[in-house]
Every structure is written in structure tokens, then in C-alpha cells.
Amino acid sequence: MEWNYQGDRGPDNWKTICSAFYQAETECLQSPIALDDDQANLTISQYALRFDYKRTLFESSFFNHTVHLSPKTNEKVNFVTFNHKKYFLEDLHFHLPSEHEINQESFPLEFHLVHRSVKNELLVVGVTVLPSERPMNTTLAAIDERALHPRIAGRGLTVPIELSRLLPEKKQFYHYTGSLTTPPTSGPIEWIVFRHQTYMRQGLLQAFKRNVGKTNRPLQPRSGRPIYLSDC
């Protein structure tokens, strides 16, 4: 079912496109939301979350208006453990600008690491991104520009990624229960959103902006749901 980020089929009208979109949006608490230290009313242990990521070959694709990267093999070698449950990584994709707002601040980009348990439960890790302070490398920027063109990304480029290097240095996180942020915006989804940002080289961020463009869903009501903040 066709949908978009602007116009008659934009986020404000997703639930009018079809009954499945309507059902998802009206039956589940929606994402993204604003995350704020002052409104995080519960504490969770930092040790409730553990990453087991390895250097992995990913294959690119382009759908739902953005770049996706999926593990090239189906081996379940990358996973997170949250509250004693394993969730295996199956997708990495990007939104511009950030979908979640952190302490009333938006960021140039947010990427989502989508994980699934053996019982088909979803957990998504959200990481907001700032540009690196290093001067732009024009050679790498030109490569990024070509690689992120939708036609090229859609051909299935192979990209090696050291996943642990994508995460911010400080691992403090928010946790809440919400939904997917693209139609159908179904749930429940366990969300982990890092409080601190990671950094991306400036040329890569600019290439995302030019080739992918605006792909963020507006903030949704919190609707009284609890928000947890890890204790360190």
C-alpha cells in the first residue's frame, strides 16, 4: 500500500489509507515520542541491556523511502539481550532528521537497529547522530554520494560494518513500549533509545540528506505510558 512522508498520503493521513493502517494506529501506543530526563519516571539498570555484535557483511536495499542494510547471511550472530531475553538483529535503516526528540532536541539523523526474538517479538534500538567535527573528506564524500543513491543502494551493495562502533560511547538509554514508525505502525515494540549521540562523518550525513531526504514521522502523544532511564 503506497504511503509517503508528505502530501495526502503523509503521516497525518496514514490511518486513512487502509484498514490495516487504521487498526495499527488506533490500537497501539505510537512512536516516536519525546524523551526527557525530567519525564522519565522510572529507573532501569544499565545491566538490563547487553550487546553481542560482531563485524558483519550487510547487503543494502532501498524501500519505504530509505536505505536498509540487512545481514548478508541469515546466521543469527548479532543480538541484544534485554531483560534476560535475546533479540536477533535483522535490519538497520535510517531516518532524517531524528524521529525521537531527546531533552527537547532533534538531531540530523537517527538510525534504527531492528531485532526480533524467537517468539517474533520486536525490539528496536534507536541511535541519534551528530556530524563529526573532523573536516569533510571529499574523496569519501563522493563515494558516499554514489553509494547512497537509491538506484545504486537498491542493487544490493555489500557493506562490511563493525556494529559496535555504531553505538555511542556512553550507553545510557531510555526504554519505553511503542510501535513501528512506518505503516502499518503496529506494536507493541520494545524501544531502546540511547540518551547520547554517536558521530558520523559530515560527507556521509550530507549524502543521506541529498539522496534520502526527510523520512521522519512526527512525534506522537506519550499518553501516560512509563518511560525508563537507565541508572548510568
C-alpha positions in Angstrom: 0.0 0.0 0.0 1.5 3.3 -1.1 2.3 5.9 1.6 4.6 8.9 1.9 6.1 11.5 4.2 4.4 14.4 2.6 1.1 15.3 0.9 -2.2 13.4 1.0 -0.5 10.1 1.9 1.8 11.7 4.6 1.9 10.8 8.3 -1.3 12.8 9.3 -3.2 10.6 6.8 -1.6 7.2 7.1 -4.5 5.8 9.1 -7.0 6.8 6.3 -5.1 4.8 3.6 -6.4 1.4 4.5 -8.0 -0.5 7.4 -4.7 -2.2 8.4 -3.0 1.2 8.9 -6.0 2.5 10.8 -6.2 -0.5 13.1 -2.4 -0.3 13.9 -2.5 3.4 14.7 -5.6 3.3 16.8 -4.9 0.1 18.8 -1.3 0.6 19.8 0.6 3.3 21.7 2.5 5.1 18.9 6.2 6.0 18.3 8.2 8.1 18.2 7.8 10.2 21.3 9.7 13.0 23.1 12.1 11.6 25.7 13.2 13.8 28.5 15.2 13.2 31.7 12.6 15.0 33.8 9.7 12.9 32.5 11.5 9.6 32.8 9.6 8.4 35.9 11.2 5.0 36.4 14.8 3.7 36.6 16.1 0.6 34.9 19.5 -1.0 35.5 22.2 -0.3 32.8 22.9 -4.1 33.0 19.5 -5.0 31.8 20.8 -4.4 28.2 23.7 -6.2 26.7 25.0 -6.1 23.1 26.7 -9.0 21.3 27.7 -7.6 18.0 30.3 -8.8 15.5 31.8 -7.4 12.3 29.3 -8.4 9.7 28.7 -8.1 6.0 25.5 -6.3 5.2 23.6 -6.0 1.9 21.9 -2.7 1.0 18.4 -2.2 -0.3 16.1 0.8 -0.7 12.4 0.6 0.3 10.0 2.5 2.5 11.7 5.7 1.3 15.1 5.0 2.9 18.3 2.9 2.9 18.2 -0.5 4.6 21.0 -2.8 5.5 20.4 -6.5 6.3 22.9 -9.2 7.3 24.1 -10.9 4.2 23.8 -14.3 5.7 20.8 -15.5 7.8 23.1 -16.6 10.6 21.9 -15.2 14.0 25.3 -13.9 15.1 24.3 -10.4 16.2 21.9 -10.0 19.1 21.0 -7.9 22.1 19.9 -9.3 25.4 17.3 -7.2 27.2 15.7 -8.2 30.5 17.1 -11.7 30.0 15.6 -12.2 26.5 17.6 -12.4 23.3 16.6 -10.4 20.2 18.5 -11.0 16.9 19.4 -8.2 14.5 17.6 -8.3 11.2 17.7 -4.8 9.8 19.4 -1.4 10.0 17.8 1.7 8.5 17.8 5.5 8.6 15.5 8.4 9.3 16.2 12.1 8.6 16.0 14.1 10.8 15.7 12.1 14.0 12.4 10.7 14.9 12.8 10.8 18.7 13.4 14.0 20.5 15.8 13.9 23.4 15.7 16.6 26.1 13.8 18.8 23.6 16.5 18.4 21.0 16.2 16.9 17.5 19.2 15.6 15.6 20.3 15.4 11.9 19.7 11.6 11.6 18.5 8.6 13.6 19.2 5.0 12.7 17.2 2.0 13.9 18.6 -1.4 14.6 15.6 -3.8 14.4 15.8 -7.1 16.4 13.4 -10.0 16.7 13.1 -12.7 19.3 12.4 -16.4 18.6 8.8 -15.7 19.7 8.6 -13.0 16.9 8.7 -10.1 19.4 10.4 -6.9 18.2 12.9 -4.7 19.9 14.3 -1.6 18.1 17.4 0.3 19.2 17.4 4.0 18.2 20.6 5.9 17.9 20.6 9.7 17.2 23.5 11.1 15.2 25.6 14.3 15.1 28.2 15.3 12.5 31.8 14.6 13.3 34.0 17.7 14.0 36.6 16.4 11.6 36.9 18.3 8.2 35.0 16.6 5.4 36.9 14.1 3.4 35.9 14.9 -0.2 37.0 11.6 -1.6 34.9 9.6 0.9 32.0 12.1 0.4 32.0 11.3 -3.3 31.9 7.6 -2.6 29.1 8.1 -0.1 27.1 10.1 -2.6 27.2 7.3 -5.2 26.6 4.5 -2.7 23.5 6.2 -1.2 21.8 6.9 -4.5 18.5 5.0 -4.4 19.2 3.2 -7.6 22.7 2.0 -6.5 21.7 1.2 -2.9 18.8 -0.8 -4.3 21.1 -3.1 -6.3 22.4 -4.8 -3.1 25.8 -3.4 -2.3 27.8 -5.4 0.2 29.0 -3.3 3.1 31.2 -4.6 6.0 30.2 -3.0 9.3 31.8 -3.1 12.7 28.4 -2.8 14.6 29.8 -2.0 18.0 31.4 1.2 16.5 28.0 2.5 15.5 26.9 2.8 19.1 27.6 5.9 21.3 30.4 5.8 23.7 28.1 6.5 26.6 25.5 3.7 26.8 22.8 5.3 29.0 19.4 4.6 27.4 15.7 5.2 27.6 13.2 2.4 27.4 9.5 2.5 26.6 6.9 0.5 24.8 5.6 1.8 21.5 5.1 1.0 17.8 6.8 0.9 14.5 7.3 4.3 13.0 6.3 3.3 9.4 3.0 1.9 8.2 1.5 -0.1 9.5 2.6 1.4 12.8 1.8 -1.7 14.7 3.1 -2.8 18.2 3.8 -3.4 20.9 7.5 -2.7 20.2 10.2 -2.6 22.9 12.2 0.6 22.3 15.7 1.3 23.5 16.9 4.8 22.6 20.3 6.0 23.6 20.4 9.2 25.5 23.7 10.3 24.0 24.6 10.6 20.3 27.1 8.9 18.1 29.0 10.7 15.3 29.0 10.3 11.6 31.4 11.9 9.1 29.9 15.1 7.5 30.1 13.9 3.9 28.0 10.8 4.8 25.4 12.9 6.6 25.2 15.2 3.6 24.8 12.3 1.2 21.9 10.9 3.3 20.3 14.3 3.3 20.5 14.7 -0.5 19.7 11.1 -1.5 17.2 10.1 1.2 15.7 13.4 2.4 13.1 13.8 5.0 11.9 10.5 6.4 10.8 11.1 9.9 7.4 10.5 11.5 6.3 13.4 13.7 6.2 13.0 17.5 3.3 11.1 18.9 1.5 11.6 22.2 3.1 9.9 25.3 -0.4 9.0 26.5 0.8 8.5 30.1 3.0 5.5 29.3 6.0 4.9 31.6 9.5 5.9 30.4 12.5 4.3 31.9 16.0 5.8 32.1 19.0 3.6 32.9 20.9 4.4 36.0 24.3 5.2 34.4 
